[in-house]
Amino acid sequence: MSGFPAEGGCDCKAVRYRMSTAPMFVHCCHCRWCQRETGSAFAINALIEAGRVNLLSGTPEVIATPSESGRGQQISRCPTCKIALWSTYSFPTVKFVRVGTLDDPNLAPPDIHIFTDSKQAWLVLPPGALSFPEYYDSARYWPPESLARRGAMLAAAKR
């Protein structure tokens, strides 16, 4: 992906961030949890190492919410306008940046559509889009460079 580093932020501009590199992978998640949390048909999340997302201004508030896995998620929101900027799940070393908060969301189109068993019936996926009824095996579908980044991130988290 070209266009990185890329900046983003909330609607009121109180919180601004920069992704220093392209994400490892971009999910378009159609699960009912994402639908409920976003009030939309899906959530588009750019998975990136936490250290590659730098705050430029403001401090998000972190809201703990339940998740289908039972382990919960931490949603970072602007304390003023409450826009969700990113989430962390089991591994706080990876952020799920909400692609719609990028100044240019076109920089991070979905690599994969997941949990399509629960997608809205009226939504038609693009022809040839990589999609799965539930989750998928990242080792089979992520590019080698992204898998290497993921491996390095997980190894660092164990230290």
N, C-alpha and C positions, 0 to 999 in steps of 0.2 A: 504494500500500500504506500502510495506517495502522499505527500501533504503533511507528514509528521516531522517535527512536533506540531501538535494541534492544541488549541485552547478551547475552553468551554466554561459554562457557568450556569447560574440560575437566572430566572426572569428579572429579578430586581438588581442584578449585578453585584450583590453583596458578597457572594462567594464566586471566585474565579479559580480555575485550575488549568494546568498544562499537562497533557500526555506527552512525554518526551519521545516516545516511539509508537509505532503502530501496535495495536493490540495483538495478543497471541492468536485469538480467535474471536469471532463475533457470533453470538447466539441470538436467534429470534425465538423466544420461548412463548409457546401457546398454552402453557398450563393454566389451570383455573386460578391458581394462587397469583400468578403474574397478572392475569386479567383483572382480578379483584384489586390487587395493590395499585395498578396503574389506572384502573377505570377504563381500560381499552381492550382491544382484541389480543394484544401480545405486548411483550417487552423486548426491546433490542438492547442487549448488553455486550459491551466490549470487554473481554477478559484480558487484564493486564496486571503485571506485577505492581504491587502497592508502591514500591520505590520509584516507579516510573510515572507516577501521578503526583505532581507537585502543586501545592496550594499557592496561588498568586495573591489572593486577598480573601479575607473573611475566614471564619471557622465554622464548618458544618456542625450541626447537632446530630448526634447519633441516637437513633431510635431502634430499640430492640423489638423485633416483630416475630411472630411464630412463622414456621415454614412447614411444608408438608413432610419434610424429613424428620421433624421433631427437634432438630438442632437449632432452629431459629436463624435469623439473619439480622445483621446490623445495617440499617439504612441511614446513610449520611444525607441530611437535608439542610437546605438553607434555613437558618433560624428565623429569617424574616418572611420570605415568601413560601417556605416549606417545600420547594421543589426538591425531589429526590435526585441526587447527583450520582451516587454509586451505592453499592451494597458490598458487604463481605459476608461470607458464610462460614464454613468450617475452618477454612484457612484464611486468616486475616492478611496473609501475604499476597493475596490476589484480590483485586477490586473488579467488580462488575459495573463498569461505567455505563450509565444510561446514555446511549448514543444520541438521543434527542437533545441532550444538554451540550453537545459539541457545537461550536459556532458554525461548523460545516458538517452536519450529520452525514452528508454524502461520502465522507471520507471512510466510513466504517459500515459498508453494507453487510447484511447477514452472510456468514459462511455456511450456516446450517439452520434449519427450522427444527425445533424439538418440541416434544409433547403435542404432536399434531393430532393425536387421538381426541384431544379436547379443544382443538381450534374451533373457532366460530364457523358454522356450516357455510355461511355466505362468503367466507374468505377463500379465494383461489390462489394457491401458491404459484409462483412463476414456473413456467416449463423448465424442467431440468434442475430445479432447486433440490439441493441435498436436504432430505427430511427424514425424520424418524418419529414413530408413534409415541415413543417415550424418550428415554435418554439414549446415549450412544457410547461407543468405545472411542475415546479421544485418540488412543494410540493408532487407530486405523484411519482416522480422518484429518487429524491436524497435520500441517506441514512439518517437515523435519526440524526446521529452525524453531518453530513454536514449541515442539516437543522438547527440544534442547533447553529452551528458556524455562519451560515448565519444570523440567528435571532439575535445573540449577536452582530454581526458586524453592522447590520442595527440599532439596539437599540443604540449602541455607536455613530453612525453617527448622530442620532437625538439629542444627548446631546449638 
